[in-house]
Amino acid sequence: TKLINGSPTINNKKWRVHEWLGANGMALVKNINANANNITKEIAVLKPTANLIVKNDNLLKYLQTLSAHELDVYLATLTQERQDYFSEHVSEYNSLSVKDRKNLYFTSPIDLASLQNYIKDIVNGSVSMSRLTKENSINQAERVLRIAQINNGLLHQKIDKKAFGRTYYEGVSVLSTRKELRMAFLGSSWEYDCKSCSTAWKMSFATDWHAQKKSRKLDVRHTFAAMMLYLEDKEAFFDAVILEVYNSLPTPEYKATIKEAMTALGFGAKLSLGTWRSDTGEENQSSLFEVFDRDTVLLKRFVECNLVQKFNSEQQTLSKFIVAKFSGDAQWQAEMAAEQQRKKVLQFSAAQKIVWLYQHAETIMMDMVRAEVKKSGNTVFANVHDAVVVRNQIPAKLLEKIELKVQVRSGVTYFAMGETGY
């Protein structure tokens, strides 16, 4: 009764939220008693669907009351109640044909022992994180654990292909969880990510840009000196920026902040203080403001840093050239028009267009990497946008061969992979 008559409404009270969700195939709960109605007087039996995640704020508190043995038993035991609750997650997958499973889902093998140890570390306070992060991580970790226990150690993640080029997954997945949790449930593995991918991709257009300039006082290397330094000696680049922003020698924390800020610039963040107005007149806050924890002094130094300004200017030059170059591509124009119609916007901004183009290029390059990894017999555990997580370390010669193949086929000569073992 509360669900039907007392839940929130949308669209000027036209729909109850749960009613609208059900009508659009996204119901949070379903009634498994078809005879429940006012005439039969039978009670509805509501069962959660895979779309519903109930956050148990007391789970961490409860687990902390258990002894070491009791915690082991809790984590290892899949009760009927837990199985019933999480079975909805795998029922759709099990109902599909082999072909549809392959097309609609990506499956990651779960290291149950590693995941259970991670949960124990959180419960025992061995992991340094805030209380809220602990609660969220515990809830996500148990969800992955129970689904994997039901499904023979596998996590099936439903693919949601975004029009802007990247692939996401519905619900709890390798993308939606914290990196520490992801590495815990994947277990012993190796991650290979595309180094400076956005900058490397943009730099691949520099020669074409230079060739169409009437006046060529400087060669490509000198014209894009800041980007070249960033690609060829990132440590020197970061050291120089950190010195100007923090008046200090580099630390891991400073480096992480500057790295995040440079990534934001690559994706179109405004190199400015405070607010700025979009093409539609809407006032926006620079995302860099949040990167520097709202510290206006640090942000001001970053914005005024000569090396950062030059890097940003070079990026803008190439971004404008790339968008103009693709504007003459009929297929790209058609795809952009379809996406604008789908999102119900009149026109994408220049920043949105460059993100669209880059993310498609990123996917193409990483698909080449994944294909070569699979061909070598290695197992792909996870796909994370500009990275791939595999079971075994890729031999140095093979990695070099893969990088060269992507460089030749894509034209991105600075394409390179970073390696991290877990």
ROZALO-44493 format. One record per residue (C-alpha): residue number from 1; y, x, z; residue in one letter; chain. Coordinates in steps of 0.001 Angstrom, whole numbers, plus 500000, padded with zeros to 6 digits. Layout:
BEGIN
+-----+--------+--------+--------+------+-----+
| seq |      Y |      X |      Z | type | mol |
+-----+--------+--------+--------+------+-----+
| NUM |      Y |      X |      Z |    A |   A |
...
+-----+--------+--------+--------+------+-----+
% end
This chain:
BEGIN
+-----+--------+--------+--------+------+-----+
| seq |      Y |      X |      Z | type | mol |
+-----+--------+--------+--------+------+-----+
|   1 | 500000 | 500000 | 500000 |    T |   A |
|   2 | 502387 | 502817 | 500853 |    K |   A |
|   3 | 501563 | 504564 | 497592 |    L |   A |
|   4 | 502078 | 501469 | 495472 |    I |   A |
|   5 | 505024 | 499809 | 497208 |    N |   A |
|   6 | 506735 | 502554 | 499180 |    G |   A |
|   7 | 506716 | 505680 | 497017 |    S |   A |
|   8 | 509838 | 506982 | 495198 |    P |   A |
|   9 | 510980 | 505561 | 491890 |    T |   A |
|  10 | 512439 | 507112 | 488738 |    I |   A |
|  11 | 514288 | 505952 | 485603 |    N |   A |
|  12 | 516614 | 503569 | 487466 |    N |   A |
|  13 | 513732 | 502232 | 489600 |    K |   A |
|  14 | 511710 | 501318 | 486510 |    K |   A |
|  15 | 508676 | 503375 | 487528 |    W |   A |
|  16 | 507031 | 504434 | 490746 |    R |   A |
|  17 | 506554 | 508202 | 490513 |    V |   A |
|  18 | 502766 | 507983 | 490945 |    H |   A |
|  19 | 502631 | 505208 | 488329 |    E |   A |
|  20 | 504566 | 507258 | 485776 |    W |   A |
|  21 | 502413 | 510335 | 486445 |    L |   A |
|  22 | 499248 | 508301 | 485930 |    G |   A |
|  23 | 500543 | 506745 | 482706 |    A |   A |
|  24 | 501281 | 510215 | 481343 |    N |   A |
|  25 | 497926 | 511749 | 482211 |    G |   A |
|  26 | 499178 | 513671 | 485256 |    M |   A |
|  27 | 497961 | 511521 | 488146 |    A |   A |
|  28 | 497904 | 513247 | 491529 |    L |   A |
|  29 | 495213 | 510921 | 492885 |    V |   A |
|  30 | 492714 | 508542 | 491314 |    K |   A |
|  31 | 490978 | 505477 | 492704 |    N |   A |
|  32 | 487199 | 505857 | 492428 |    I |   A |
|  33 | 486515 | 502294 | 493622 |    N |   A |
|  34 | 487087 | 500106 | 490543 |    A |   A |
|  35 | 486436 | 496900 | 492571 |    N |   A |
|  36 | 489349 | 497436 | 494944 |    A |   A |
|  37 | 491853 | 494580 | 494633 |    N |   A |
|  38 | 493361 | 491641 | 496520 |    N |   A |
|  39 | 490609 | 489274 | 495402 |    I |   A |
|  40 | 487574 | 491343 | 496422 |    T |   A |
|  41 | 489432 | 492644 | 499504 |    K |   A |
|  42 | 487696 | 495986 | 498924 |    E |   A |
|  43 | 489593 | 499127 | 499915 |    I |   A |
|  44 | 490647 | 501696 | 497328 |    A |   A |
|  45 | 489109 | 505144 | 497671 |    V |   A |
|  46 | 491646 | 507717 | 496554 |    L |   A |
|  47 | 490473 | 511148 | 495446 |    K |   A |
|  48 | 492825 | 514043 | 494633 |    P |   A |
|  49 | 492888 | 515281 | 491033 |    T |   A |
|  50 | 493286 | 518916 | 489978 |    A |   A |
|  51 | 497054 | 518300 | 489759 |    N |   A |
|  52 | 497394 | 517778 | 493506 |    L |   A |
|  53 | 497749 | 520753 | 495813 |    I |   A |
|  54 | 498023 | 519894 | 499498 |    V |   A |
|  55 | 499638 | 522712 | 501450 |    K |   A |
|  56 | 497962 | 523090 | 504815 |    N |   A |
|  57 | 500681 | 524602 | 507001 |    D |   A |
|  58 | 498208 | 524850 | 509871 |    N |   A |
|  59 | 495551 | 526815 | 507986 |    L |   A |
|  60 | 496889 | 530261 | 508925 |    L |   A |
|  61 | 497394 | 529166 | 512529 |    K |   A |
|  62 | 493843 | 527780 | 512637 |    Y |   A |
|  63 | 492237 | 530880 | 511118 |    L |   A |
|  64 | 494038 | 533065 | 513635 |    Q |   A |
|  65 | 492228 | 531216 | 516471 |    T |   A |
|  66 | 488800 | 532158 | 515108 |    L |   A |
|  67 | 486751 | 535155 | 516200 |    S |   A |
|  68 | 485801 | 537744 | 513571 |    A |   A |
|  69 | 482321 | 536178 | 513232 |    H |   A |
|  70 | 483699 | 532623 | 513035 |    E |   A |
|  71 | 486170 | 533713 | 510328 |    L |   A |
|  72 | 483327 | 535258 | 508306 |    D |   A |
|  73 | 481345 | 532015 | 508563 |    V |   A |
|  74 | 484379 | 529890 | 507611 |    Y |   A |
|  75 | 485097 | 531935 | 504486 |    L |   A |
|  76 | 481466 | 532095 | 503385 |    A |   A |
|  77 | 480661 | 528411 | 503953 |    T |   A |
|  78 | 481299 | 525877 | 501197 |    L |   A |
|  79 | 481034 | 522558 | 503019 |    T |   A |
|  80 | 480436 | 519316 | 501121 |    Q |   A |
|  81 | 483958 | 518209 | 502014 |    E |   A |
|  82 | 485489 | 521339 | 500506 |    R |   A |
|  83 | 483240 | 521054 | 497465 |    Q |   A |
|  84 | 484269 | 517440 | 496911 |    D |   A |
|  85 | 487936 | 518325 | 497278 |    Y |   A |
|  86 | 487968 | 521202 | 494791 |    F |   A |
|  87 | 485316 | 519974 | 492350 |    S |   A |
|  88 | 487940 | 518106 | 490325 |    E |   A |
|  89 | 489274 | 521472 | 489202 |    H |   A |
|  90 | 486079 | 522318 | 487325 |    V |   A |
|  91 | 484905 | 518854 | 486271 |    S |   A |
|  92 | 487128 | 518712 | 483176 |    E |   A |
|  93 | 486020 | 522186 | 482109 |    Y |   A |
|  94 | 482340 | 521295 | 482524 |    N |   A |
|  95 | 482759 | 518176 | 480388 |    S |   A |
|  96 | 483966 | 520151 | 477352 |    L |   A |
|  97 | 482044 | 521711 | 474494 |    S |   A |
|  98 | 481637 | 525503 | 474385 |    V |   A |
|  99 | 484218 | 525696 | 471592 |    K |   A |
| 100 | 486800 | 523634 | 473497 |    D |   A |
| 101 | 486233 | 525647 | 476663 |    R |   A |
| 102 | 487018 | 528839 | 474745 |    K |   A |
| 103 | 490112 | 527357 | 473100 |    N |   A |
| 104 | 491565 | 525549 | 476121 |    L |   A |
| 105 | 490697 | 527852 | 479042 |    Y |   A |
| 106 | 490795 | 531512 | 480026 |    F |   A |
| 107 | 488174 | 532519 | 482595 |    T |   A |
| 108 | 488605 | 535280 | 485162 |    S |   A |
| 109 | 485668 | 536557 | 487256 |    P |   A |
| 110 | 486520 | 536488 | 490975 |    I |   A |
| 111 | 485509 | 539227 | 493405 |    D |   A |
| 112 | 484637 | 536995 | 496368 |    L |   A |
| 113 | 484166 | 539848 | 498862 |    A |   A |
| 114 | 487508 | 541422 | 497943 |    S |   A |
| 115 | 489273 | 538049 | 498191 |    L |   A |
| 116 | 487712 | 537327 | 501598 |    Q |   A |
| 117 | 488824 | 540754 | 502854 |    N |   A |
| 118 | 492382 | 540010 | 501667 |    Y |   A |
| 119 | 492372 | 536730 | 503621 |    I |   A |
| 120 | 491106 | 538567 | 506708 |    K |   A |
| 121 | 493892 | 541142 | 506344 |    D |   A |
| 122 | 496506 | 538358 | 506338 |    I |   A |
| 123 | 494914 | 536625 | 509325 |    V |   A |
| 124 | 494689 | 539889 | 511267 |    N |   A |
| 125 | 498286 | 540844 | 510459 |    G |   A |
| 126 | 497299 | 543941 | 508454 |    S |   A |
| 127 | 499465 | 542838 | 505507 |    V |   A |
| 128 | 503229 | 543170 | 505819 |    S |   A |
| 129 | 504844 | 539928 | 504629 |    M |   A |
| 130 | 506946 | 537070 | 505971 |    S |   A |
| 131 | 505379 | 534115 | 507779 |    R |   A |
| 132 | 506127 | 531777 | 504849 |    L |   A |
| 133 | 504608 | 534217 | 502354 |    T |   A |
| 134 | 501509 | 534517 | 504538 |    K |   A |
| 135 | 501108 | 530725 | 504640 |    E |   A |
| 136 | 501542 | 530389 | 500877 |    N |   A |
| 137 | 499187 | 533290 | 500144 |    S |   A |
| 138 | 496500 | 531930 | 502498 |    I |   A |
| 139 | 496621 | 528509 | 500841 |    N |   A |
| 140 | 496451 | 529962 | 497324 |    Q |   A |
| 141 | 493718 | 532402 | 498328 |    A |   A |
| 142 | 491510 | 529688 | 499812 |    E |   A |
| 143 | 491994 | 527520 | 496727 |    R |   A |
| 144 | 490822 | 530363 | 494452 |    V |   A |
| 145 | 487963 | 531163 | 496858 |    L |   A |
| 146 | 486605 | 527608 | 496997 |    R |   A |
| 147 | 486876 | 527045 | 493233 |    I |   A |
| 148 | 485062 | 530332 | 492607 |    A |   A |
| 149 | 482357 | 529431 | 495150 |    Q |   A |
| 150 | 481801 | 526102 | 493381 |    I |   A |
| 151 | 481821 | 527709 | 489957 |    N |   A |
| 152 | 479542 | 530739 | 490355 |    N |   A |
| 153 | 482334 | 533214 | 490972 |    G |   A |
| 154 | 484571 | 532132 | 488080 |    L |   A |
| 155 | 488125 | 530784 | 487885 |    L |   A |
| 156 | 488763 | 528681 | 484769 |    H |   A |
| 157 | 492491 | 528524 | 483988 |    Q |   A |
| 158 | 493739 | 525861 | 481592 |    K |   A |
| 159 | 495949 | 527413 | 478917 |    I |   A |
| 160 | 499471 | 526095 | 478441 |    D |   A |
| 161 | 500954 | 527766 | 475363 |    K |   A |
| 162 | 504726 | 527777 | 475570 |    K |   A |
| 163 | 506753 | 527464 | 472382 |    A |   A |
| 164 | 508789 | 530525 | 473353 |    F |   A |
| 165 | 505752 | 532719 | 472720 |    G |   A |
| 166 | 504163 | 533312 | 476097 |    R |   A |
| 167 | 500976 | 531738 | 477429 |    T |   A |
| 168 | 500892 | 530222 | 480906 |    Y |   A |
| 169 | 498141 | 528520 | 482892 |    Y |   A |
| 170 | 498136 | 525283 | 484831 |    E |   A |
| 171 | 497753 | 525335 | 488626 |    G |   A |
| 172 | 496736 | 528389 | 490643 |    V |   A |
| 173 | 496078 | 531263 | 488248 |    S |   A |
| 174 | 496500 | 534987 | 487623 |    V |   A |
| 175 | 500123 | 534210 | 486707 |    L |   A |
| 176 | 501154 | 531857 | 489499 |    S |   A |
| 177 | 499928 | 533994 | 492412 |    T |   A |
| 178 | 501518 | 537063 | 494007 |    R |   A |
| 179 | 500442 | 540358 | 492450 |    K |   A |
| 180 | 498734 | 541451 | 495691 |    E |   A |
| 181 | 496633 | 538287 | 495763 |    L |   A |
| 182 | 495847 | 538569 | 492056 |    R |   A |
| 183 | 494574 | 542113 | 492493 |    M |   A |
| 184 | 492576 | 541027 | 495556 |    A |   A |
| 185 | 490647 | 538290 | 493778 |    F |   A |
| 186 | 490159 | 540335 | 490601 |    L |   A |
| 187 | 488790 | 543224 | 492673 |    G |   A |
| 188 | 488349 | 546755 | 491365 |    S |   A |
| 189 | 490225 | 546852 | 488064 |    S |   A |
| 190 | 492834 | 548563 | 485895 |    W |   A |
| 191 | 496139 | 547095 | 484720 |    E |   A |
| 192 | 497821 | 548237 | 481510 |    Y |   A |
| 193 | 501374 | 547052 | 480924 |    D |   A |
| 194 | 503775 | 547592 | 478044 |    C |   A |
| 195 | 506394 | 550122 | 479184 |    K |   A |
| 196 | 510054 | 549148 | 478513 |    S |   A |
| 197 | 508675 | 546609 | 476057 |    C |   A |
| 198 | 511887 | 544654 | 475343 |    S |   A |
| 199 | 513984 | 547792 | 474797 |    T |   A |
| 200 | 511269 | 549433 | 472681 |    A |   A |
| 201 | 511071 | 546328 | 470461 |    W |   A |
| 202 | 514826 | 546136 | 469965 |    K |   A |
| 203 | 514983 | 549862 | 469207 |    M |   A |
| 204 | 512567 | 549315 | 466313 |    S |   A |
| 205 | 515437 | 547617 | 464454 |    F |   A |
| 206 | 517925 | 550473 | 464998 |    A |   A |
| 207 | 517187 | 552281 | 461728 |    T |   A |
| 208 | 517676 | 549079 | 459696 |    D |   A |
| 209 | 520944 | 548388 | 461527 |    W |   A |
| 210 | 522165 | 551942 | 460861 |    H |   A |
| 211 | 521209 | 551784 | 457173 |    A |   A |
| 212 | 523428 | 548765 | 456500 |    Q |   A |
| 213 | 526513 | 550342 | 458111 |    K |   A |
| 214 | 529097 | 551647 | 455634 |    K |   A |
| 215 | 530445 | 554213 | 458067 |    S |   A |
| 216 | 527796 | 556476 | 459618 |    R |   A |
| 217 | 529702 | 558937 | 461806 |    K |   A |
| 218 | 526773 | 559188 | 464239 |    L |   A |
| 219 | 523037 | 559184 | 463613 |    D |   A |
| 220 | 520698 | 556635 | 465223 |    V |   A |
| 221 | 519940 | 558804 | 468268 |    R |   A |
| 222 | 523616 | 559276 | 469127 |    H |   A |
| 223 | 524568 | 555678 | 468316 |    T |   A |
| 224 | 521930 | 554373 | 470739 |    F |   A |
| 225 | 521980 | 557295 | 473176 |    A |   A |
| 226 | 521649 | 555173 | 476356 |    A |   A |
| 227 | 518648 | 553241 | 475025 |    M |   A |
| 228 | 517047 | 556482 | 473854 |    M |   A |
| 229 | 517446 | 557995 | 477320 |    L |   A |
| 230 | 515975 | 554856 | 478877 |    Y |   A |
| 231 | 512945 | 555036 | 476573 |    L |   A |
| 232 | 512386 | 558798 | 476631 |    E |   A |
| 233 | 513363 | 559752 | 480202 |    D |   A |
| 234 | 513565 | 556667 | 482384 |    K |   A |
| 235 | 513523 | 558696 | 485595 |    E |   A |
| 236 | 516719 | 560505 | 484565 |    A |   A |
| 237 | 518268 | 557175 | 483547 |    F |   A |
| 238 | 517454 | 555547 | 486893 |    F |   A |
| 239 | 518568 | 558603 | 488882 |    D |   A |
| 240 | 521965 | 558538 | 487189 |    A |   A |
| 241 | 522473 | 554787 | 487758 |    V |   A |
| 242 | 521261 | 554935 | 491374 |    I |   A |
| 243 | 523688 | 557760 | 492112 |    L |   A |
| 244 | 526618 | 555646 | 490857 |    E |   A |
| 245 | 525513 | 552375 | 492452 |    V |   A |
| 246 | 524238 | 553600 | 495820 |    Y |   A |
| 247 | 525944 | 557008 | 496101 |    N |   A |
| 248 | 522526 | 558252 | 497135 |    S |   A |
| 249 | 519403 | 560003 | 495966 |    L |   A |
| 250 | 516700 | 557684 | 494555 |    P |   A |
| 251 | 514392 | 555723 | 496856 |    T |   A |
| 252 | 511540 | 553366 | 495840 |    P |   A |
| 253 | 513649 | 550369 | 496978 |    E |   A |
| 254 | 516714 | 551442 | 494978 |    Y |   A |
| 255 | 514581 | 552139 | 491925 |    K |   A |
| 256 | 512891 | 548723 | 492145 |    A |   A |
| 257 | 516284 | 546960 | 492278 |    T |   A |
| 258 | 517727 | 548904 | 489334 |    I |   A |
| 259 | 514533 | 548322 | 487352 |    K |   A |
| 260 | 514812 | 544570 | 487983 |    E |   A |
| 261 | 518487 | 544624 | 486987 |    A |   A |
| 262 | 517764 | 546485 | 483740 |    M |   A |
| 263 | 514957 | 544041 | 482911 |    T |   A |
| 264 | 517372 | 541149 | 483494 |    A |   A |
| 265 | 519884 | 542750 | 481106 |    L |   A |
| 266 | 517173 | 543054 | 478490 |    G |   A |
| 267 | 516538 | 539316 | 478759 |    F |   A |
| 268 | 520193 | 538395 | 478323 |    G |   A |
| 269 | 521701 | 538528 | 481832 |    A |   A |
| 270 | 525491 | 538799 | 481788 |    K |   A |
| 271 | 526830 | 542179 | 482857 |    L |   A |
| 272 | 529596 | 540633 | 484916 |    S |   A |
| 273 | 530778 | 539817 | 488417 |    L |   A |
| 274 | 530625 | 536295 | 489793 |    G |   A |
| 275 | 530545 | 533356 | 487413 |    T |   A |
| 276 | 530817 | 532979 | 483644 |    W |   A |
| 277 | 531103 | 530018 | 481262 |    R |   A |
| 278 | 528494 | 529208 | 478639 |    S |   A |
| 279 | 529216 | 527992 | 475091 |    D |   A |
| 280 | 529137 | 524424 | 476431 |    T |   A |
| 281 | 531726 | 525181 | 479111 |    G |   A |
| 282 | 529193 | 525101 | 481943 |    E |   A |
| 283 | 529874 | 527522 | 484813 |    E |   A |
| 284 | 527004 | 529896 | 485569 |    N |   A |
| 285 | 526276 | 532582 | 488151 |    Q |   A |
| 286 | 525114 | 535939 | 486819 |    S |   A |
| 287 | 521431 | 536490 | 487614 |    S |   A |
| 288 | 522366 | 540048 | 488593 |    L |   A |
| 289 | 524155 | 538558 | 491604 |    F |   A |
| 290 | 520754 | 537603 | 493027 |    E |   A |
| 291 | 519125 | 540898 | 492008 |    V |   A |
| 292 | 521569 | 542755 | 494276 |    F |   A |
| 293 | 521079 | 540227 | 497106 |    D |   A |
| 294 | 524620 | 538869 | 496617 |    R |   A |
| 295 | 526098 | 542253 | 497513 |    D |   A |
| 296 | 529293 | 542228 | 495436 |    T |   A |
| 297 | 530058 | 545893 | 496165 |    V |   A |
| 298 | 526744 | 547086 | 494690 |    L |   A |
| 299 | 526990 | 544641 | 491794 |    L |   A |
| 300 | 530531 | 545852 | 490987 |    K |   A |
| 301 | 529346 | 549469 | 490896 |    R |   A |
| 302 | 526433 | 548506 | 488640 |    F |   A |
| 303 | 528660 | 546528 | 486284 |    V |   A |
| 304 | 531157 | 549404 | 486069 |    E |   A |
| 305 | 528537 | 552141 | 485628 |    C |   A |
| 306 | 529269 | 553881 | 482298 |    N |   A |
| 307 | 525595 | 554411 | 481433 |    L |   A |
| 308 | 524771 | 550761 | 482128 |    V |   A |
| 309 | 527742 | 549567 | 480071 |    Q |   A |
| 310 | 526696 | 551733 | 477133 |    K |   A |
| 311 | 523089 | 550529 | 477411 |    F |   A |
| 312 | 524251 | 546907 | 477494 |    N |   A |
| 313 | 526576 | 547402 | 474518 |    S |   A |
| 314 | 523798 | 548976 | 472456 |    E |   A |
| 315 | 521434 | 546138 | 473371 |    Q |   A |
| 316 | 523999 | 543531 | 472318 |    Q |   A |
| 317 | 524563 | 545298 | 469000 |    T |   A |
| 318 | 520862 | 545216 | 468163 |    L |   A |
| 319 | 520370 | 541673 | 469510 |    S |   A |
| 320 | 523082 | 540332 | 467181 |    K |   A |
| 321 | 521546 | 542218 | 464257 |    F |   A |
| 322 | 518024 | 540932 | 465012 |    I |   A |
| 323 | 519119 | 537291 | 465290 |    V |   A |
| 324 | 521118 | 537593 | 462041 |    A |   A |
| 325 | 518133 | 539228 | 460316 |    K |   A |
| 326 | 515745 | 536429 | 461295 |    F |   A |
| 327 | 518285 | 533697 | 460520 |    S |   A |
| 328 | 517347 | 534151 | 456874 |    G |   A |
| 329 | 513668 | 533552 | 457631 |    D |   A |
| 330 | 512790 | 529981 | 456601 |    A |   A |
| 331 | 509671 | 529778 | 458780 |    Q |   A |
| 332 | 511547 | 530978 | 461865 |    W |   A |
| 333 | 514361 | 528500 | 461217 |    Q |   A |
| 334 | 511852 | 525656 | 460930 |    A |   A |
| 335 | 510101 | 526664 | 464168 |    E |   A |
| 336 | 513425 | 526952 | 465997 |    M |   A |
| 337 | 514539 | 523539 | 464718 |    A |   A |
| 338 | 511273 | 521979 | 465913 |    A |   A |
| 339 | 511624 | 523600 | 469338 |    E |   A |
| 340 | 515259 | 522451 | 469646 |    Q |   A |
| 341 | 514157 | 518910 | 468837 |    Q |   A |
| 342 | 511328 | 519115 | 471372 |    R |   A |
| 343 | 513699 | 520352 | 474086 |    K |   A |
| 344 | 516403 | 517914 | 472925 |    K |   A |
| 345 | 519127 | 520551 | 472572 |    V |   A |
| 346 | 521603 | 520841 | 469712 |    L |   A |
| 347 | 521267 | 524592 | 469363 |    Q |   A |
| 348 | 519815 | 527552 | 471223 |    F |   A |
| 349 | 522200 | 530237 | 472419 |    S |   A |
| 350 | 522012 | 533751 | 470976 |    A |   A |
| 351 | 520355 | 534924 | 474237 |    A |   A |
| 352 | 517687 | 532207 | 473970 |    Q |   A |
| 353 | 517011 | 533133 | 470345 |    K |   A |
| 354 | 516481 | 536807 | 471163 |    I |   A |
| 355 | 514138 | 535875 | 474039 |    V |   A |
| 356 | 512170 | 533621 | 471663 |    W |   A |
| 357 | 511825 | 536408 | 469112 |    L |   A |
| 358 | 510947 | 539069 | 471670 |    Y |   A |
| 359 | 508332 | 537008 | 473533 |    Q |   A |
| 360 | 506577 | 536197 | 470260 |    H |   A |
| 361 | 506607 | 539893 | 469335 |    A |   A |
| 362 | 505362 | 540806 | 472812 |    E |   A |
| 363 | 502441 | 538383 | 472468 |    T |   A |
| 364 | 501526 | 539766 | 469025 |    I |   A |
| 365 | 501521 | 543364 | 470312 |    M |   A |
| 366 | 499536 | 542558 | 473457 |    M |   A |
| 367 | 497021 | 540529 | 471425 |    D |   A |
| 368 | 496400 | 543700 | 469395 |    M |   A |
| 369 | 495766 | 545584 | 472653 |    V |   A |
| 370 | 493398 | 542898 | 473961 |    R |   A |
| 371 | 491447 | 542858 | 470697 |    A |   A |
| 372 | 490951 | 546632 | 470822 |    E |   A |
| 373 | 489954 | 546518 | 474497 |    V |   A |
| 374 | 487326 | 543844 | 473813 |    K |   A |
| 375 | 486070 | 545780 | 470788 |    K |   A |
| 376 | 485438 | 548780 | 473058 |    S |   A |
| 377 | 483156 | 546662 | 475267 |    G |   A |
| 378 | 485558 | 546497 | 478215 |    N |   A |
| 379 | 486003 | 543185 | 480058 |    T |   A |
| 380 | 489433 | 541532 | 480138 |    V |   A |
| 381 | 489973 | 540067 | 483615 |    F |   A |
| 382 | 493477 | 538702 | 483109 |    A |   A |
| 383 | 496316 | 538370 | 480606 |    N |   A |
| 384 | 499754 | 538621 | 482224 |    V |   A |
| 385 | 502431 | 538413 | 479502 |    H |   A |
| 386 | 503165 | 542097 | 478832 |    D |   A |
| 387 | 500045 | 543331 | 480622 |    A |   A |
| 388 | 496277 | 543155 | 480538 |    V |   A |
| 389 | 493895 | 543684 | 483481 |    V |   A |
| 390 | 490473 | 545109 | 482596 |    V |   A |
| 391 | 487292 | 546026 | 484443 |    R |   A |
| 392 | 487041 | 549721 | 483503 |    N |   A |
| 393 | 489632 | 552432 | 483000 |    Q |   A |
| 394 | 490452 | 552921 | 479322 |    I |   A |
| 395 | 489650 | 556514 | 478252 |    P |   A |
| 396 | 492786 | 558537 | 477462 |    A |   A |
| 397 | 491838 | 559088 | 473795 |    K |   A |
| 398 | 491130 | 555381 | 473258 |    L |   A |
| 399 | 494411 | 554401 | 474939 |    L |   A |
| 400 | 496286 | 556790 | 472672 |    E |   A |
| 401 | 494485 | 555327 | 469654 |    K |   A |
| 402 | 495381 | 551757 | 470709 |    I |   A |
| 403 | 499045 | 552678 | 471239 |    E |   A |
| 404 | 499209 | 554348 | 467806 |    L |   A |
| 405 | 497591 | 551344 | 466127 |    K |   A |
| 406 | 500129 | 548945 | 467673 |    V |   A |
| 407 | 503010 | 551303 | 466771 |    Q |   A |
| 408 | 501940 | 551472 | 463111 |    V |   A |
| 409 | 501181 | 547768 | 462692 |    R |   A |
| 410 | 504236 | 546463 | 464580 |    S |   A |
| 411 | 506779 | 549135 | 463684 |    G |   A |
| 412 | 507625 | 549543 | 467395 |    V |   A |
| 413 | 507371 | 553345 | 467555 |    T |   A |
| 414 | 508164 | 553477 | 471279 |    Y |   A |
| 415 | 505308 | 551121 | 472216 |    F |   A |
| 416 | 503436 | 552680 | 475153 |    A |   A |
| 417 | 501163 | 551465 | 477944 |    M |   A |
| 418 | 501453 | 552191 | 481654 |    G |   A |
| 419 | 498256 | 552467 | 483721 |    E |   A |
| 420 | 497652 | 551305 | 487310 |    T |   A |
| 421 | 494296 | 551347 | 489074 |    G |   A |
| 422 | 493385 | 548843 | 491815 |    Y |   A |
+-----+--------+--------+--------+------+-----+
% end
